[in-house]
Amino acid sequence: MTTYLLYESAAGYALFLKKEFEETAETEEEVQNSLLDPKKVSKIVSLHAWTPFRDAEDALNQANSVAAGTATEELVNFLEMNLPKKKKSYQLGVYDPELGKALAEQFPIAHGQSVKELLRGCRLHFNRLVKDLNENDLDKARLGLGHAFSRARMQLDPNRQDKPIMNTIALLDNLDKNINTFAMRVREWYAWHFPELTKIVTDNIAYAKVSRVVRVRDNFEGDKEALTEACGSEDVADEILKALKMSMGQDIVEMDMKNIDHFASEVIKLADMRKTLHEYLKAKMDLVAPNLAALIGEIIGARLISHAGSLTNLAKYPASTVQILGAEKALFRAIKTKGNTPKYGLIFHSTFIGRAQQKNKGRISRYLANKCSLASRIDCFSDEATTIFGEKLKDQVEERLTFLSEGTTPRKNLEVMQEAIKEVTKLRKKRAKKAKAAAAAAATGEEVEEGAVKPRKRVAEVAEEEEETPPPKKKKKRAQEAEEDAAEAAPATPKRKKKAAA
């Protein structure tokens, strides 16, 4: 029985014929040794047929189909044209077993260790076996197909990319530092002119807004509405107006006030920018990692993703690594000095650890890290983004807190996950119903434009009226029959009375 070998190269499909040489290819070891020598390979196999790809797009489509384990129409046609018609007289060697299953319906397939070794030799000396193909052209085809195939595989959902989260949280941290530094400089600068304002207005952004409204004390006209809007409270505005009249600050030149005003406006712009960035981060976390955000908050969740490098890396980490993520220096210092290892890293800023007692902080941090690891894996590998699992995991952490403080037994993890799965299935059914309703509405909308739905509605309304009208008719008939019975009975009674009187 002759053996044919199918090789999928970057430039096209090739079909090799295995030669029956007992001296060169009896066992697998002999095949492996002989594959290193191109002369021996040419004695083992020979090119039977070759078809190049039309262009780079065709090569990418063929490579995607081969990777998915499906046979394209071009591949099937190529094999049917070049293989014998009698299927019992040959067998086709294929490297990929999934592709072999797809071709097994039409061709006799063989894929074993010997077939893999022979195809490996074909791949090593492919440019010598195919004489019409240049080695430089083959290298260019491999490089182009490799880039296109990798680019197609790396195309993910743009709404669920975690790189913007990492950039946003880094920018937020830098903005916080810059806003605090600039606001303290505005406070020190304007305090020479109005020192009492520092104790009255404690918020940095409100202080910058009030300094822009008041400006020079002597020139302030007493616009209470603008002052109340700047500080956010009428009581604070009244205190500021009182302090203006008895301030101990020195006078300031208009040129200096212009610089203070400009610097304060920059601080306010940075604060507005930070607010919009925080809203953007919250919306992005709801798309990328909704369960992690629901469990631990969008800020801490974004810091965990940024520190891990990506959501995929965070999902691969065990819970023990997530627990001390951000405390690597303390961990290595404790290992060197043989001291106590840190109990928490970035998750220390969570409200759960702040609410726990001092003796229970390590326990609750370990439990919280476990739930964060679960939430990150659900977010990374699930197709649909929902917050149901994150909310259930948050409830579990709350129950653990009450268990550590009061001693009430929490629910088991299996029960909570089963409840979450039930809710997710219900949500999917609702979404499917809504999608069907939307599709039906779209279809009826198209028919309404054509003018074909209105008669159907009228027919349906008439049918409903016909179904609703019979019961009242029966009642009327029953009422009429009762009246006729009463009318027949009424004249009969006086006759009897007359006869009795007679």
C-alpha positions as CSV (number, residue, x, y, z in Angstrom):
1,M,0.0,0.0,0.0
2,T,1.5,3.3,-1.0
3,T,1.7,6.2,1.4
4,Y,1.2,9.8,0.6
5,L,2.2,12.7,3.0
6,L,0.3,16.0,3.1
7,Y,2.5,18.9,4.1
8,E,1.0,22.4,4.8
9,S,3.7,25.0,4.1
10,A,3.5,28.8,4.2
11,A,3.6,29.0,0.4
12,G,1.1,26.2,-0.4
13,Y,0.1,22.6,-0.1
14,A,2.5,19.8,-1.0
15,L,1.9,16.1,-1.5
16,F,4.8,13.7,-1.1
17,L,5.1,10.1,-2.0
18,K,6.8,7.7,0.4
19,K,9.3,5.4,-1.4
20,E,9.5,1.8,-0.2
21,F,13.2,1.4,0.5
22,E,13.9,-1.3,3.1
23,E,17.5,-0.2,3.6
24,T,16.7,3.4,4.4
25,A,13.3,3.4,6.1
26,E,12.6,0.3,8.1
27,T,12.3,1.6,11.7
28,E,11.7,4.9,13.3
29,E,15.3,5.2,14.5
30,E,16.6,4.7,11.0
31,V,14.1,7.3,9.8
32,Q,15.3,9.8,12.4
33,N,18.9,9.3,11.5
34,S,18.3,9.5,7.8
35,L,16.3,12.7,8.0
36,L,19.4,14.7,8.7
37,D,20.9,13.9,5.4
38,P,19.1,15.6,2.4
39,K,20.2,12.9,0.0
40,K,18.7,10.1,2.1
41,V,15.5,12.2,2.5
42,S,15.3,12.4,-1.3
43,K,15.5,8.6,-1.4
44,I,12.7,8.2,1.2
45,V,10.2,10.7,-0.2
46,S,9.6,12.5,-3.5
47,L,7.3,15.3,-4.5
48,H,4.1,14.1,-6.0
49,A,2.0,17.3,-6.3
50,W,2.3,21.0,-5.4
51,T,-0.1,23.9,-5.4
52,P,0.9,27.4,-4.2
53,F,-1.5,29.8,-2.5
54,R,-2.9,32.7,-4.5
55,D,-1.9,35.5,-2.1
56,A,-1.2,36.3,1.5
57,E,-4.9,36.5,2.4
58,D,-5.5,33.1,0.9
59,A,-2.5,31.7,2.9
60,L,-3.9,33.2,6.1
61,N,-7.3,31.6,5.5
62,Q,-5.8,28.2,4.8
63,A,-3.6,28.4,7.9
64,N,-6.6,29.4,10.1
65,S,-8.6,26.4,8.8
66,V,-5.7,24.0,9.3
67,A,-5.2,25.3,12.9
68,A,-8.9,24.9,13.6
69,G,-8.8,21.3,12.2
70,T,-11.1,21.9,9.3
71,A,-10.5,21.1,5.6
72,T,-11.1,23.8,3.1
73,E,-12.6,23.2,-0.4
74,E,-9.3,24.0,-2.0
75,L,-7.5,21.4,0.0
76,V,-10.1,18.7,-0.7
77,N,-10.0,19.5,-4.4
78,F,-6.2,19.3,-4.4
79,L,-6.2,15.9,-2.8
80,E,-9.0,14.5,-5.0
81,M,-7.1,15.6,-8.2
82,N,-3.8,14.1,-7.1
83,L,-4.6,11.0,-5.1
84,P,-5.6,7.6,-6.7
85,K,-9.3,6.9,-7.1
86,K,-9.1,3.5,-5.4
87,K,-9.1,4.3,-1.7
88,K,-7.9,0.9,-0.7
89,S,-4.7,1.2,-2.6
90,Y,-3.2,4.1,-0.6
91,Q,-3.2,5.9,2.8
92,L,-2.7,9.7,3.4
93,G,-0.4,10.7,6.2
94,V,-1.4,13.8,8.1
95,Y,0.5,15.5,10.9
96,D,-2.5,17.0,12.8
97,P,-5.0,14.4,14.1
98,E,-7.9,17.0,14.1
99,L,-7.3,17.7,10.4
100,G,-7.1,14.0,9.9
101,K,-10.6,13.5,11.4
102,A,-11.9,16.2,9.0
103,L,-10.4,14.4,6.0
104,A,-11.2,10.9,7.2
105,E,-14.7,11.0,5.7
106,Q,-13.3,11.2,2.1
107,F,-9.7,9.7,2.3
108,P,-8.0,6.9,4.2
109,I,-6.0,8.7,6.9
110,A,-2.9,7.6,8.8
111,H,-1.2,9.7,11.5
112,G,1.5,8.1,13.7
113,Q,5.0,8.6,14.9
114,S,6.5,7.5,11.6
115,V,4.3,9.9,9.6
116,K,5.4,12.8,11.9
117,E,9.1,11.9,11.5
118,L,8.7,11.8,7.7
119,L,6.9,15.1,7.6
120,R,9.6,16.6,9.8
121,G,12.1,15.6,7.2
122,C,10.0,17.2,4.5
123,R,9.9,20.4,6.5
124,L,13.7,20.4,7.0
125,H,14.5,19.9,3.3
126,F,11.4,21.4,1.7
127,N,13.2,23.9,-0.5
128,R,15.4,21.1,-2.0
129,L,12.4,18.7,-2.5
130,V,10.4,21.4,-4.3
131,K,12.7,22.6,-7.1
132,D,10.5,25.4,-8.4
133,L,10.5,27.2,-5.1
134,N,13.2,29.6,-4.1
135,E,14.5,29.6,-0.5
136,N,14.3,33.4,-0.1
137,D,10.7,33.4,-1.3
138,L,9.9,30.6,1.1
139,D,11.4,32.6,4.0
140,K,9.4,35.7,3.1
141,A,6.2,33.6,2.9
142,R,6.9,32.1,6.3
143,L,7.6,35.5,7.8
144,G,4.6,37.2,6.3
145,L,2.2,34.3,7.3
146,G,3.7,34.2,10.8
147,H,3.0,37.9,11.3
148,A,-0.5,37.8,9.9
149,F,-1.4,34.6,11.8
150,S,-0.1,36.0,15.1
151,R,-1.9,39.4,14.5
152,A,-5.2,37.6,13.8
153,R,-4.8,35.4,16.9
154,M,-3.9,38.4,19.1
155,Q,-7.0,40.4,18.1
156,L,-9.1,40.5,21.2
157,D,-12.2,42.3,22.2
158,P,-11.2,46.0,22.3
159,N,-13.7,46.6,25.2
160,R,-12.0,44.1,27.4
161,Q,-8.3,45.2,27.1
162,D,-6.5,45.8,30.4
163,K,-3.7,48.0,29.1
164,P,-5.8,51.2,29.4
165,I,-6.5,50.3,33.0
166,M,-2.8,50.1,33.8
167,N,-2.1,53.4,32.2
168,T,-5.1,55.1,33.9
169,I,-4.2,53.9,37.4
170,A,-0.6,55.0,36.9
171,L,-1.8,58.4,35.7
172,L,-4.2,58.7,38.6
173,D,-1.4,58.0,41.1
174,N,0.8,60.7,39.5
175,L,-2.1,63.2,39.4
176,D,-2.8,62.7,43.1
177,K,0.8,63.5,43.9
178,N,0.9,66.5,41.6
179,I,-2.5,67.8,42.9
180,N,-1.3,67.5,46.5
181,T,2.0,69.2,45.8
182,F,0.5,72.1,43.8
183,A,-2.4,72.6,46.3
184,M,0.0,72.9,49.2
185,R,2.0,75.4,47.2
186,V,-1.2,77.5,46.6
187,R,-2.0,77.3,50.3
188,E,1.4,78.5,51.3
189,W,1.4,81.2,48.7
190,Y,-2.1,82.6,49.4
191,A,-1.8,82.2,53.2
192,W,0.5,85.2,53.4
193,H,-2.4,87.3,52.2
194,F,-5.3,85.4,53.9
195,P,-3.9,83.1,56.7
196,E,-7.3,82.5,58.3
197,L,-8.7,80.7,55.2
198,T,-6.4,77.7,55.8
199,K,-8.2,76.7,59.0
200,I,-11.7,77.4,57.6
201,V,-11.4,75.5,54.3
202,T,-9.6,72.2,54.7
203,D,-10.2,70.7,51.3
204,N,-7.4,71.6,48.8
205,I,-9.6,72.0,45.7
206,A,-12.2,74.0,47.6
207,Y,-9.3,76.2,48.9
208,A,-8.1,76.8,45.3
209,K,-11.7,77.7,44.2
210,V,-12.2,80.1,47.2
211,S,-8.9,81.8,46.5
212,R,-9.9,82.5,42.9
213,V,-13.2,84.0,44.1
214,V,-11.9,86.1,46.9
215,R,-8.6,87.2,45.3
216,V,-7.5,90.4,47.0
217,R,-9.3,91.0,50.3
218,D,-9.8,94.7,50.0
219,N,-11.3,94.4,46.5
220,F,-13.8,91.6,47.4
221,E,-17.3,92.9,46.8
222,G,-19.0,90.2,49.0
223,D,-20.6,87.9,46.3
224,K,-21.9,85.3,48.7
225,E,-23.5,83.1,46.0
226,A,-20.2,82.6,44.2
227,L,-18.4,82.1,47.5
228,T,-21.0,79.5,48.6
229,E,-20.7,77.7,45.3
230,A,-16.9,77.6,45.7
231,C,-16.7,76.3,49.2
232,G,-19.9,74.2,49.1
233,S,-21.6,75.5,52.3
234,E,-23.3,78.7,53.4
235,D,-21.9,78.4,57.0
236,V,-18.4,78.2,55.7
237,A,-19.1,81.1,53.4
238,D,-20.3,83.2,56.4
239,E,-17.1,82.3,58.3
240,I,-15.0,83.4,55.4
241,L,-16.8,86.7,55.2
242,K,-16.3,87.3,58.9
243,A,-12.6,86.4,58.6
244,L,-12.2,88.8,55.7
245,K,-13.0,91.8,57.9
246,M,-10.5,90.9,60.6
247,S,-7.7,89.2,58.7
248,M,-4.1,89.6,59.9
249,G,-2.5,88.8,56.5
250,Q,-0.3,91.2,54.6
251,D,-1.3,93.0,51.5
252,I,-0.5,91.5,48.1
253,V,0.2,93.0,44.7
254,E,-2.1,92.4,41.7
255,M,0.7,90.9,39.7
256,D,1.3,88.3,42.5
257,M,-2.4,87.6,42.6
258,K,-2.5,86.9,38.9
259,N,0.1,84.2,39.3
260,I,-1.7,82.7,42.3
261,D,-5.0,82.7,40.4
262,H,-3.4,81.0,37.4
263,F,-1.8,78.4,39.6
264,A,-5.0,77.7,41.4
265,S,-6.9,77.3,38.1
266,E,-4.3,74.7,37.0
267,V,-5.0,72.8,40.3
268,I,-8.7,72.9,39.6
269,K,-8.2,71.6,36.0
270,L,-6.1,68.8,37.3
271,A,-8.8,67.9,39.8
272,D,-11.4,67.8,37.1
273,M,-9.1,65.7,35.0
274,R,-8.7,63.3,37.9
275,K,-12.5,63.1,38.3
276,T,-13.0,62.2,34.7
277,L,-10.2,59.7,34.7
278,H,-11.7,58.0,37.8
279,E,-15.1,57.7,36.0
280,Y,-13.4,56.3,33.0
281,L,-11.5,53.8,35.2
282,K,-14.7,52.7,36.8
283,A,-16.5,52.2,33.5
284,K,-13.5,50.3,32.1
285,M,-13.3,48.0,35.2
286,D,-17.0,47.2,34.8
287,L,-16.2,46.0,31.3
288,V,-12.9,44.2,31.9
289,A,-13.0,42.9,35.5
290,P,-16.5,43.5,36.8
291,N,-16.4,40.8,39.5
292,L,-13.0,42.0,40.8
293,A,-14.3,45.6,40.9
294,A,-17.5,44.5,42.7
295,L,-15.5,42.6,45.3
296,I,-12.6,44.9,46.2
297,G,-13.3,48.2,44.4
298,E,-12.1,49.6,41.1
299,I,-9.1,51.4,42.4
300,I,-7.5,48.4,44.3
301,G,-8.5,46.0,41.5
302,A,-6.8,48.2,38.9
303,R,-3.7,48.4,41.1
304,L,-3.6,44.6,41.3
305,I,-3.9,44.3,37.5
306,S,-1.2,46.9,37.0
307,H,1.2,45.3,39.5
308,A,0.6,41.9,38.0
309,G,1.2,43.2,34.4
310,S,-2.2,42.1,33.0
311,L,-5.4,40.5,34.0
312,T,-4.2,37.1,32.6
313,N,-1.1,37.2,34.8
314,L,-3.2,38.1,37.8
315,A,-5.6,35.2,37.1
316,K,-2.6,32.8,36.9
317,Y,-1.3,33.9,40.3
318,P,-2.2,31.7,43.3
319,A,-4.0,33.3,46.2
320,S,-0.8,33.4,48.3
321,T,0.9,35.6,45.7
322,V,-2.2,37.9,45.4
323,Q,-2.1,38.3,49.2
324,I,1.4,39.8,49.3
325,L,1.3,41.5,45.9
326,G,2.9,44.9,46.4
327,A,4.9,43.9,49.5
328,E,7.8,42.1,47.7
329,K,10.5,44.1,49.4
330,A,9.1,43.3,52.9
331,L,8.8,39.6,51.9
332,F,12.5,39.3,50.7
333,R,13.7,41.3,53.7
334,A,11.8,38.9,56.0
335,I,13.3,35.9,54.2
336,K,16.8,37.3,54.5
337,T,16.5,38.2,58.2
338,K,14.3,35.1,58.9
339,G,11.6,37.3,60.4
340,N,7.8,37.4,60.0
341,T,6.6,37.6,56.4
342,P,4.1,40.3,55.5
343,K,0.4,39.4,55.8
344,Y,-0.9,41.7,53.0
345,G,0.2,44.0,50.2
346,L,-2.0,46.1,48.0
347,I,-5.2,44.5,49.4
348,F,-4.4,46.2,52.8
349,H,-6.3,49.3,51.5
350,S,-9.5,47.3,51.2
351,T,-12.2,48.2,53.7
352,F,-12.5,44.6,54.8
353,I,-9.1,44.6,56.3
354,G,-9.7,48.0,57.9
355,R,-12.9,46.8,59.6
356,A,-11.3,43.5,60.9
357,Q,-9.8,43.3,64.3
358,Q,-6.0,43.4,64.7
359,K,-5.8,39.6,65.5
360,N,-8.0,38.8,62.5
361,K,-6.3,41.0,59.8
362,G,-4.1,38.1,58.6
363,R,-7.0,35.7,58.3
364,I,-9.3,38.1,56.5
365,S,-6.5,39.1,54.1
366,R,-5.8,35.5,53.2
367,Y,-9.5,34.9,52.7
368,L,-9.9,38.1,50.6
369,A,-6.9,37.2,48.5
370,N,-8.5,33.8,47.8
371,K,-11.7,35.5,46.6
372,C,-9.8,38.0,44.5
373,S,-8.0,35.2,42.8
374,L,-11.3,33.5,42.0
375,A,-12.9,36.8,40.8
376,S,-9.9,37.6,38.5
377,R,-10.1,34.1,36.9
378,I,-13.8,34.4,36.3
379,D,-13.3,37.8,34.7
380,C,-10.4,36.6,32.6
381,F,-11.8,33.4,31.2
382,S,-15.6,34.1,31.1
383,D,-17.3,35.1,27.9
384,E,-20.0,37.3,29.5
385,A,-19.2,40.1,31.9
386,T,-21.4,40.0,34.9
387,T,-21.1,41.2,38.5
388,I,-23.0,38.4,40.1
389,F,-20.0,36.3,41.1
390,G,-18.3,39.4,42.5
391,E,-21.3,40.3,44.6
392,K,-21.6,36.8,45.9
393,L,-17.9,36.7,46.8
394,K,-18.3,40.0,48.6
395,D,-21.1,38.6,50.6
396,Q,-18.9,35.7,51.6
397,V,-16.2,38.0,52.8
398,E,-18.8,39.9,54.9
399,E,-20.0,36.6,56.4
400,R,-16.4,35.7,57.2
401,L,-16.0,39.0,59.0
402,T,-19.1,38.4,61.1
403,F,-17.9,34.8,61.8
404,L,-14.5,36.1,63.1
405,S,-16.1,38.7,65.3
406,E,-19.4,37.2,66.4
407,G,-19.0,33.5,65.6
408,T,-22.0,33.0,63.2
409,T,-21.3,30.1,60.8
410,P,-21.0,31.3,57.2
411,R,-22.4,29.6,54.1
412,K,-20.4,27.0,52.2
413,N,-18.7,28.1,49.1
414,L,-20.5,25.4,47.0
415,E,-23.9,26.8,48.0
416,V,-22.9,30.4,47.1
417,M,-21.5,29.4,43.8
418,Q,-24.6,27.3,42.9
419,E,-26.8,30.4,43.7
420,A,-24.6,32.5,41.5
421,I,-24.7,30.0,38.6
422,K,-28.5,30.0,38.9
423,E,-28.7,33.8,38.7
424,V,-26.3,33.8,35.7
425,T,-28.5,31.3,33.9
426,K,-31.6,33.3,34.6
427,L,-29.8,36.4,33.3
428,R,-28.8,34.7,30.1
429,K,-32.4,33.5,29.6
430,K,-33.7,37.1,30.1
431,R,-31.1,38.4,27.6
432,A,-32.0,35.7,25.1
433,K,-35.7,36.6,25.4
434,K,-34.9,40.3,25.0
435,A,-32.8,39.5,21.9
436,K,-35.7,37.5,20.5
437,A,-38.2,40.2,21.3
438,A,-35.9,42.8,19.7
439,A,-35.5,40.7,16.6
440,A,-39.2,40.2,16.4
441,A,-39.8,43.9,16.9
442,A,-37.3,44.7,14.1
443,A,-39.0,42.2,11.8
444,T,-42.5,43.6,12.6
445,G,-41.1,47.1,12.1
446,E,-40.0,46.2,8.6
447,E,-43.4,44.7,7.9
448,V,-45.2,47.8,9.2
449,E,-43.3,49.9,6.8
450,E,-44.4,47.5,4.0
451,G,-48.0,47.7,5.3
452,A,-48.4,43.9,6.0
453,V,-48.9,43.9,9.8
454,K,-51.9,46.0,10.2
455,P,-54.3,43.6,8.6
456,R,-52.9,40.8,10.8
457,K,-53.5,42.9,13.9
458,R,-57.1,43.5,12.9
459,V,-57.7,39.9,12.2
460,A,-56.2,39.0,15.6
461,E,-58.4,41.7,17.3
462,V,-61.5,40.3,15.5
463,A,-60.6,36.8,16.6
464,E,-60.2,38.0,20.2
465,E,-63.6,39.8,20.0
466,E,-65.2,36.7,18.6
467,E,-63.7,34.7,21.5
468,E,-64.8,37.2,24.1
469,T,-68.4,37.8,22.7
470,P,-70.0,34.3,23.1
471,P,-70.1,34.3,26.9
472,P,-72.3,37.4,27.1
473,K,-74.7,35.9,24.5
474,K,-75.1,32.8,26.6
475,K,-75.9,34.9,29.6
476,K,-78.5,36.8,27.6
477,K,-80.1,33.6,26.4
478,R,-80.1,32.2,29.9
479,A,-81.7,35.5,31.1
480,Q,-84.3,35.4,28.4
481,E,-85.2,31.7,29.2
482,A,-85.5,32.6,32.9
483,E,-87.9,35.5,32.0
484,E,-90.0,33.3,29.7
485,D,-90.3,30.7,32.5
486,A,-91.3,33.4,34.9
487,A,-93.9,34.8,32.4
488,E,-95.4,31.3,32.0
489,A,-95.5,30.8,35.8
490,A,-97.0,34.2,36.5
491,P,-100.4,33.8,34.6
492,A,-100.8,30.3,35.9
493,T,-101.1,31.3,39.5
494,P,-104.0,33.8,39.2
495,K,-106.0,31.2,37.3
496,R,-105.6,28.8,40.1
497,K,-106.7,31.5,42.6
498,K,-109.8,32.3,40.5
499,K,-110.8,28.6,40.4
500,A,-110.3,28.4,44.1
501,A,-112.5,31.5,44.6
502,A,-115.2,30.1,42.3
